[in-house]
Amino acid sequence: MKNFISGFALASVIFYLLGLLQLPFQDHRFLFEDYVSKQKIGSSYDYWLVKGNSISSDEDRTALYFGYGDDRIECERAVKNLNKEYPLANYYCVKANLE
């Protein structure tokens, strides 16, 4: 729990500082994704919930699952429900942290 709170607090500070820097959105996204790739929050690997696109190869990372006992299971639970509700969207999970 302590790792979760400290990770959440650090992520909040990063978002706040990025806002002060007035960087373009893509730069904010890159910095946050880079941080997440190097910093596991909690005991299991974190997972991105990704929304694919059936028309192009574009993908959007729409949520980050962290702090659960098994983040992959929680992400896959969301994928199952979202793909059922929006079958053309093609949601899936991607591991967020490097080995």
Secondary structure, 3 states (H helix, E strand, C coil): CHHHHHHHHHHHHHHHHHHHHCCCHHHHHHHHHHHHHHCCCCCCCCEEEEECCCCCCCCEEEEEECCCCCHHHHHHHHHHHHHHHCCCCCEEEEECCCC
